[in-house]
Amino acid sequence: MKTKLLIVLLALAGAVQAQDDPTVMLINGQPVSRSEFEYSYNKNNSEGVIDKKNVNEYVDLFVNYKLKVAAALDAGLDTMTTFRDEFRSYRDQQVRPTLITEEDVEREARSIYEEAKQRVDAGGGLINAAHILIAMNQKASQQDMDAAKLRADSVYNALKKGADFAELAKKLSDDKGSGAKGGALGWLQRGVTVKEFEEAAYALKVGELSQPVQSPFGYHIIKMLGKQMFFPYDSVRHDILSFIESRNLREKIINDKLNMMAAAKGNGATPQTIVDEKVQEMEKTDPELKYLIREYHDGLLCYEITNRHVWEKASKDQSGLANYFQKNKKKYKWESPRYKGIAYHVKDAKDVKAVKNCVKNQPFDKWADRLRETFNNDSVIRIRVEKGIFKEGDSKLVDREVFKKDVTVTPVEGYPIDAVFGKKLKAPETYEDVRGLVVADYQEELEKKWVEELRRKYPVVIYEEVLKTVNKH
């Protein structure tokens, strides 16, 4: 009796849930919930979106999108390794940060601190030193070396007689950075300065002054301002946390925790299976995350299938582009003539004709390669060339020579002779003359026909009564 009651209660719970989030449409037999459609509609029609759609207008866009996803699934694009890897990487990045707490980050900060503390304290702690540097070139002559040593000794003697260290550092130190601060170098640990400086500095007592110490940089006169063991944790905690963020060590913390969780679970668990389970758990309680992940999943599929059927196909279909252009020539008429050719500059007058002969009777798209191979194929650049389809205002040289405008052409230094070669056109000759426009229009036509095929292939059912209840915000 209890078992039958439990089954009834579960069935009722499922029915209530279905009523709370009813199916708004079926795409190829797959239900789309009202909440999923609401998520997509409101995200793509939020404040700041220029071309906002009402619900009915958006339905067509949404259906077309889902039809493309259905085609991608039928084509098995979701089984490709590249797709799976990219999708999983994105999906996991939405979930991985939730696997660690601030306590985990604090624990890592403590670990970093303890490692640094042990290393520094084992090396003798920290020193707070100042120095006056008398610089000396490593390849200095003996005379220069003697002069540097004499100067260093002079500064040292002045200090021994009571001269102010900070003032002399500001005036005489060749280390201008520390010199401006009275010679202060701040707190140092072993391993951050040259050996000669380090050994002399660590041997000093607080307040003590060293004799001139030679290093590869010159002569240092060092004053010991203070010594201590490593800083207390609280005084460096903020810096360590900033270090963790700047070095993206959160990812390391997450990886360490996943490894620990997988080891604790056993039974063949891996870090990836732990993440997979976390995704499933979060999707049950967070619809926004669920639809965000699905949106990325479907978006990747939609992009790849559309690229195959429309974008890449159109850009590579030379005969299709040519045929489309011939059928729609009037669409690409220019309001004013264009000049299809080159504007060029040469050093030698003989090259003016040589350039023309080089490209004459060659396909226009081969001109640049021909000119480069013939004239600029070695270290000597013989010509400067600008190739294109020019309208008035694009090139002053073309404006002057072709469109007969009264303009001043700025000379190209080293290439005093200007010339043009090509032909004036009233309208584009081939689709290549307006390739960008033709490709875009041809893609639009291909997509329209493809979507029509998808509409015929995959059944679409819209539940209008449910659609009227969509919450817009």
C-alpha positions as CSV (number, residue, x, y, z in Angstrom):
1,M,0.0,0.0,0.0
2,K,2.8,2.4,0.9
3,T,4.6,1.6,-2.4
4,K,1.5,2.4,-4.4
5,L,1.0,5.7,-2.5
6,L,4.6,6.7,-3.1
7,I,4.3,6.1,-6.9
8,V,1.1,8.2,-7.0
9,L,2.7,11.0,-5.1
10,L,5.7,11.0,-7.4
11,A,3.5,11.0,-10.5
12,L,1.6,14.0,-9.0
13,A,4.8,15.8,-8.3
14,G,5.9,15.3,-11.9
15,A,2.6,16.5,-13.2
16,V,2.8,19.7,-11.0
17,Q,6.3,20.4,-12.2
18,A,5.2,19.9,-15.9
19,Q,2.4,22.4,-15.3
20,D,4.8,24.9,-13.7
21,D,7.1,24.7,-16.8
22,P,5.0,23.4,-19.7
23,T,6.4,22.6,-23.2
24,V,6.1,25.6,-25.5
25,M,7.2,23.8,-28.7
26,L,8.4,20.6,-30.1
27,I,11.3,20.6,-32.5
28,N,11.8,17.3,-34.4
29,G,10.0,15.7,-31.5
30,Q,12.2,17.2,-28.8
31,P,10.3,19.4,-26.2
32,V,11.4,22.9,-25.5
33,S,10.2,24.1,-22.1
34,R,8.8,27.5,-21.5
35,S,11.6,28.4,-19.1
36,E,14.2,27.6,-21.7
37,F,12.5,29.8,-24.3
38,E,12.0,32.6,-21.8
39,Y,15.7,32.5,-20.9
40,S,16.7,32.8,-24.6
41,Y,14.1,35.4,-25.4
42,N,14.9,37.7,-22.4
43,K,18.7,37.4,-22.8
44,N,18.5,38.4,-26.5
45,N,16.0,41.2,-26.0
46,S,17.4,42.8,-22.9
47,E,18.0,46.5,-22.3
48,G,20.6,47.8,-24.7
49,V,19.7,45.4,-27.6
50,I,19.0,47.6,-30.6
51,D,16.9,45.2,-32.7
52,K,14.5,44.0,-30.2
53,K,11.8,41.4,-31.2
54,N,8.4,40.7,-29.8
55,V,7.7,37.1,-28.8
56,N,6.1,36.0,-32.0
57,E,9.0,37.5,-34.1
58,Y,11.5,35.8,-31.9
59,V,9.8,32.4,-32.3
60,D,10.9,32.1,-35.9
61,L,14.5,32.9,-35.0
62,F,14.5,30.5,-32.2
63,V,13.0,27.7,-34.2
64,N,15.5,28.2,-37.0
65,Y,18.3,28.0,-34.5
66,K,17.0,24.8,-33.0
67,L,16.5,23.3,-36.5
68,K,20.2,23.9,-37.2
69,V,21.1,22.2,-33.9
70,A,18.9,19.2,-34.9
71,A,20.8,19.0,-38.2
72,A,24.1,19.2,-36.4
73,L,23.1,16.3,-34.1
74,D,21.9,14.2,-37.1
75,A,25.3,14.9,-38.7
76,G,27.0,13.6,-35.5
77,L,28.9,16.8,-34.9
78,D,28.4,16.4,-31.1
79,T,30.6,13.2,-31.3
80,M,33.6,15.0,-32.7
81,T,36.6,15.2,-30.3
82,T,37.2,18.8,-31.0
83,F,33.6,19.7,-30.2
84,R,33.6,17.6,-27.0
85,D,36.8,19.1,-25.8
86,E,35.8,22.7,-26.4
87,F,32.3,22.2,-24.9
88,R,33.6,20.4,-21.8
89,S,36.3,23.1,-21.3
90,Y,33.6,25.9,-21.3
91,R,31.1,23.9,-19.2
92,D,33.7,23.0,-16.6
93,Q,34.9,26.6,-16.3
94,Q,31.3,27.5,-15.2
95,V,31.4,24.9,-12.4
96,R,35.0,24.5,-11.3
97,P,35.2,27.8,-9.3
98,T,32.3,26.6,-7.1
99,L,34.3,23.7,-6.0
100,I,36.5,25.7,-3.7
101,T,35.7,27.9,-0.7
102,E,37.5,30.9,0.7
103,E,38.8,28.6,3.3
104,D,40.6,26.6,0.6
105,V,42.2,29.8,-0.7
106,E,43.2,30.8,2.8
107,R,44.8,27.4,3.3
108,E,46.8,27.8,0.1
109,A,47.9,31.3,1.2
110,R,49.1,29.8,4.5
111,S,51.0,27.1,2.6
112,I,52.7,29.7,0.4
113,Y,53.5,31.8,3.5
114,E,55.0,28.8,5.4
115,E,57.1,27.8,2.4
116,A,58.5,31.3,2.0
117,K,59.0,31.7,5.7
118,Q,61.0,28.5,6.0
119,R,63.2,29.4,3.0
120,V,63.9,33.0,4.1
121,D,64.5,32.2,7.7
122,A,66.8,29.3,6.8
123,G,68.9,31.7,4.8
124,G,69.4,34.1,7.6
125,G,66.1,36.1,7.5
126,L,65.6,39.5,5.9
127,I,67.9,42.5,5.8
128,N,67.0,46.1,5.3
129,A,70.0,47.6,3.6
130,A,71.0,50.8,1.9
131,H,74.0,51.4,-0.4
132,I,76.0,54.0,-2.4
133,L,77.1,52.6,-5.7
134,I,80.2,53.8,-7.5
135,A,79.6,52.2,-10.9
136,M,82.3,50.5,-12.9
137,N,82.1,49.0,-16.4
138,Q,83.0,45.2,-16.3
139,K,85.5,45.8,-19.1
140,A,87.0,48.9,-17.5
141,S,90.7,49.6,-17.9
142,Q,93.0,49.3,-14.9
143,Q,93.1,53.1,-14.8
144,D,89.3,53.3,-14.6
145,M,89.2,50.6,-12.0
146,D,91.7,52.5,-9.8
147,A,89.8,55.7,-10.2
148,A,86.5,54.0,-9.1
149,K,88.2,52.5,-6.1
150,L,89.7,55.9,-5.2
151,R,86.3,57.5,-5.4
152,A,84.7,54.8,-3.3
153,D,87.3,55.1,-0.7
154,S,86.8,58.8,-0.6
155,V,83.0,58.4,0.0
156,Y,83.7,55.7,2.7
157,N,86.1,58.0,4.5
158,A,83.7,60.9,4.4
159,L,81.0,58.6,6.0
160,K,83.4,57.5,8.7
161,K,84.0,61.1,9.6
162,G,80.3,61.7,10.1
163,A,78.9,62.6,6.6
164,D,75.2,61.9,6.3
165,F,74.7,58.5,4.4
166,A,71.3,59.4,2.8
167,E,72.5,62.8,1.6
168,L,75.7,61.4,0.0
169,A,73.6,58.6,-1.6
170,K,71.3,61.2,-3.2
171,K,74.3,63.2,-4.5
172,L,76.9,60.6,-5.4
173,S,75.3,57.1,-5.9
174,D,75.3,55.8,-9.5
175,D,72.2,53.7,-8.6
176,K,69.8,56.6,-9.2
177,G,66.7,54.6,-8.2
178,S,67.8,53.8,-4.7
179,G,69.9,57.0,-4.5
180,A,66.8,59.1,-4.7
181,K,65.6,57.3,-1.6
182,G,68.8,57.9,0.3
183,G,70.3,54.6,-0.9
184,A,67.5,52.5,0.7
185,L,67.0,49.1,-1.1
186,G,64.1,47.9,1.2
187,W,63.9,44.4,2.7
188,L,66.0,41.8,0.9
189,Q,66.4,38.0,1.2
190,R,69.2,35.8,0.0
191,G,69.3,35.2,-3.7
192,V,68.0,38.5,-4.9
193,T,71.3,40.4,-5.1
194,V,74.8,39.5,-6.5
195,K,76.9,37.2,-4.3
196,E,79.5,39.8,-3.4
197,F,76.9,42.3,-2.1
198,E,74.9,39.6,-0.3
199,E,77.9,38.1,1.6
200,A,79.1,41.5,2.8
201,A,75.6,42.7,3.7
202,Y,74.6,39.7,5.7
203,A,77.9,39.9,7.7
204,L,77.0,43.4,8.9
205,K,75.3,44.3,12.2
206,V,72.5,46.7,12.4
207,G,73.8,50.3,12.1
208,E,77.2,49.0,10.8
209,L,78.8,50.4,7.6
210,S,80.8,48.2,5.1
211,Q,84.0,49.2,3.4
212,P,83.7,49.4,-0.4
213,V,82.7,46.0,-1.7
214,Q,83.5,45.2,-5.3
215,S,80.8,43.4,-7.5
216,P,80.3,43.2,-11.2
217,F,78.4,46.5,-11.0
218,G,81.2,48.5,-9.3
219,Y,81.9,49.4,-5.6
220,H,79.1,49.3,-3.0
221,I,79.3,51.0,0.4
222,I,76.5,49.2,2.4
223,K,74.7,50.4,5.5
224,M,72.7,47.9,7.5
225,L,69.4,49.5,8.6
226,G,67.7,46.5,10.1
227,K,67.5,42.7,10.3
228,Q,64.6,40.3,11.1
229,M,63.1,36.9,10.4
230,F,60.3,36.7,7.9
231,F,57.3,39.0,8.2
232,P,54.2,38.0,10.3
233,Y,51.5,36.3,8.3
234,D,48.9,39.0,8.8
235,S,51.2,41.7,7.4
236,V,51.7,39.9,4.1
237,R,48.3,38.1,3.8
238,H,46.8,40.6,1.4
239,D,49.9,40.5,-0.9
240,I,49.8,36.6,-0.9
241,L,46.1,36.7,-1.9
242,S,46.8,39.1,-4.6
243,F,49.7,36.9,-5.8
244,I,47.2,33.9,-5.9
245,E,44.8,35.9,-8.1
246,S,47.5,37.4,-10.4
247,R,49.1,34.0,-11.1
248,N,45.7,32.2,-11.5
249,L,46.6,29.9,-8.6
250,R,42.9,29.3,-8.0
251,E,43.1,26.7,-10.8
252,K,45.9,24.9,-8.9
253,I,43.8,25.0,-5.8
254,I,40.8,23.6,-7.7
255,N,43.0,20.8,-9.3
256,D,44.4,19.9,-5.9
257,K,40.9,19.7,-4.4
258,L,39.6,17.6,-7.2
259,N,42.4,15.2,-6.9
260,M,41.8,14.9,-3.2
261,M,38.0,14.4,-3.7
262,A,38.6,11.7,-6.4
263,A,41.0,9.9,-4.2
264,A,38.6,10.0,-1.2
265,K,35.7,8.7,-3.3
266,G,37.6,5.8,-4.9
267,N,35.8,3.3,-7.1
268,G,37.6,4.7,-10.2
269,A,36.6,8.3,-9.6
270,T,38.6,10.9,-11.4
271,P,38.7,14.7,-11.2
272,Q,36.7,14.8,-14.4
273,T,33.9,12.5,-13.1
274,I,33.8,14.7,-9.9
275,V,33.2,17.8,-12.1
276,D,30.6,15.9,-14.2
277,E,28.7,15.0,-11.1
278,K,28.9,18.6,-9.9
279,V,27.5,19.9,-13.2
280,Q,24.5,17.5,-13.0
281,E,23.9,18.6,-9.4
282,M,24.0,22.3,-10.1
283,E,21.8,22.1,-13.2
284,K,19.0,20.6,-11.1
285,T,19.0,23.6,-8.8
286,D,20.2,26.5,-11.1
287,P,18.1,26.8,-14.3
288,E,20.2,29.8,-15.4
289,L,23.3,27.8,-15.4
290,K,21.6,24.8,-17.1
291,Y,20.4,27.0,-20.0
292,L,23.7,28.9,-20.2
293,I,25.5,25.5,-20.6
294,R,23.0,24.3,-23.1
295,E,23.2,27.6,-25.0
296,Y,26.9,27.1,-25.4
297,H,26.5,23.5,-26.4
298,D,23.9,24.3,-29.1
299,G,25.8,27.4,-30.1
300,L,29.0,25.4,-30.9
301,L,26.9,23.0,-33.0
302,C,25.0,25.7,-34.7
303,Y,28.2,27.5,-35.7
304,E,29.9,24.4,-37.1
305,I,26.9,23.2,-39.1
306,T,26.2,26.7,-40.5
307,N,29.8,27.1,-41.4
308,R,29.6,23.9,-43.5
309,H,26.2,24.7,-45.1
310,V,26.5,28.5,-45.6
311,W,29.7,30.5,-44.7
312,E,32.5,28.3,-45.8
313,K,30.5,26.8,-48.6
314,A,29.7,30.2,-50.0
315,S,33.2,31.5,-49.8
316,K,34.6,28.5,-51.7
317,D,31.9,28.1,-54.3
318,Q,33.4,30.1,-57.1
319,S,30.9,29.0,-59.8
320,G,28.0,29.6,-57.4
321,L,29.3,33.1,-56.7
322,A,29.7,33.9,-60.4
323,N,26.2,32.6,-61.2
324,Y,24.7,34.6,-58.4
325,F,26.5,37.7,-59.5
326,Q,25.3,37.3,-63.1
327,K,21.7,36.9,-62.0
328,N,21.9,39.9,-59.7
329,K,24.2,42.3,-61.6
330,K,21.8,45.3,-61.2
331,K,22.1,44.9,-57.5
332,Y,25.8,45.8,-57.6
333,K,25.8,48.8,-59.9
334,W,28.0,51.7,-58.8
335,E,26.7,55.2,-58.4
336,S,30.0,56.5,-59.9
337,P,32.8,55.0,-62.0
338,R,35.7,53.0,-60.4
339,Y,39.3,52.5,-61.5
340,K,40.4,48.9,-61.4
341,G,44.2,48.8,-61.4
342,I,47.3,49.9,-59.7
343,A,48.8,53.2,-58.5
344,Y,52.5,52.9,-58.4
345,H,55.8,54.7,-57.8
346,V,59.2,53.8,-59.3
347,K,62.9,54.9,-59.1
348,D,63.7,54.4,-62.8
349,A,61.6,55.7,-65.7
350,K,62.1,52.4,-67.6
351,D,60.2,50.6,-64.9
352,V,57.0,52.5,-65.7
353,K,56.5,50.5,-68.9
354,A,58.1,47.4,-67.4
355,V,55.4,47.3,-64.7
356,K,52.6,47.6,-67.3
357,N,54.1,44.8,-69.4
358,C,54.5,42.6,-66.4
359,V,50.8,42.5,-65.5
360,K,49.2,43.0,-69.0
361,N,47.0,40.1,-70.0
362,Q,47.3,38.6,-66.4
363,P,44.3,37.9,-64.2
364,F,43.8,40.9,-61.9
365,D,44.1,38.7,-58.8
366,K,47.6,37.6,-59.9
367,W,49.0,41.1,-60.4
368,A,50.3,41.6,-56.9
369,D,52.2,38.3,-57.0
370,R,53.6,39.0,-60.4
371,L,54.9,42.4,-59.4
372,R,56.4,41.1,-56.2
373,E,58.2,38.3,-58.0
374,T,59.5,40.5,-60.8
375,F,60.4,43.8,-59.0
376,N,60.6,43.2,-55.3
377,N,61.9,39.6,-55.0
378,D,65.2,40.5,-53.3
379,S,66.5,43.0,-50.7
380,V,66.1,45.9,-53.3
381,I,62.6,47.3,-53.4
382,R,62.3,48.7,-56.9
383,I,58.6,49.8,-56.9
384,R,55.9,50.8,-54.5
385,V,52.4,49.7,-55.5
386,E,48.8,50.1,-54.3
387,K,46.4,47.7,-56.0
388,G,42.6,47.9,-55.8
389,I,39.3,49.1,-57.2
390,F,39.4,52.9,-56.5
391,K,36.6,55.3,-56.3
392,E,37.1,59.1,-56.2
393,G,38.9,60.0,-53.0
394,D,40.6,56.6,-52.4
395,S,43.9,57.6,-53.9
396,K,45.1,61.1,-54.8
397,L,47.3,59.7,-57.6
398,V,44.3,58.0,-59.2
399,D,42.2,61.1,-58.6
400,R,44.7,63.2,-60.5
401,E,45.6,60.7,-63.3
402,V,42.3,59.0,-63.9
403,F,39.5,61.2,-62.5
404,K,41.3,64.4,-63.6
405,K,40.9,66.1,-60.2
406,D,43.1,69.0,-59.2
407,V,44.8,67.4,-56.2
408,T,48.3,67.4,-54.9
409,V,50.0,64.1,-54.8
410,T,52.5,63.7,-52.0
411,P,55.8,62.3,-53.4
412,V,57.0,58.9,-52.1
413,E,60.5,59.3,-50.8
414,G,63.0,57.5,-53.1
415,Y,60.4,56.8,-55.7
416,P,60.0,60.0,-57.6
417,I,58.1,58.7,-60.7
418,D,54.3,58.2,-60.4
419,A,52.1,56.1,-62.7
420,V,48.8,54.2,-62.9
421,F,47.7,51.2,-64.9
422,G,44.3,49.6,-65.2
423,K,40.9,50.5,-66.6
424,K,38.0,52.7,-65.7
425,L,34.7,50.8,-65.1
426,K,31.2,52.1,-65.0
427,A,30.0,48.8,-63.3
428,P,31.7,45.7,-61.8
429,E,32.8,43.2,-64.5
430,T,32.9,40.1,-62.3
431,Y,31.9,39.1,-58.8
432,E,35.5,39.5,-57.7
433,D,35.1,43.3,-58.2
434,V,32.5,43.3,-55.4
435,R,33.3,40.0,-53.8
436,G,32.5,41.0,-50.2
437,L,29.0,42.1,-51.1
438,V,28.3,39.1,-53.3
439,V,29.6,36.6,-50.7
440,A,27.4,38.1,-48.0
441,D,24.3,38.0,-50.3
442,Y,25.0,34.5,-51.5
443,Q,25.4,33.3,-47.9
444,E,22.1,34.8,-47.1
445,E,20.5,33.0,-50.1
446,L,22.1,29.7,-49.1
447,E,20.9,30.0,-45.5
448,K,17.4,30.8,-46.6
449,K,17.2,27.8,-48.8
450,W,18.8,25.6,-46.2
451,V,16.4,26.7,-43.5
452,E,13.5,26.0,-45.9
453,E,14.8,22.4,-46.3
454,L,15.1,22.0,-42.5
455,R,11.6,23.2,-42.1
456,R,10.4,20.5,-44.5
457,K,12.6,17.8,-42.9
458,Y,12.0,18.4,-39.2
459,P,8.4,18.8,-37.8
460,V,7.8,21.9,-35.7
461,V,4.9,22.2,-33.3
462,I,4.2,25.5,-31.5
463,Y,1.8,25.5,-28.5
464,E,0.3,29.0,-28.9
465,E,-1.6,29.0,-25.6
466,V,1.7,28.3,-23.7
467,L,3.5,30.9,-25.8
468,K,1.0,33.5,-24.6
469,T,2.2,32.9,-21.0
470,V,5.9,33.6,-21.7
471,N,7.2,36.0,-19.0
472,K,8.9,39.0,-20.7
473,H,11.3,41.1,-18.6
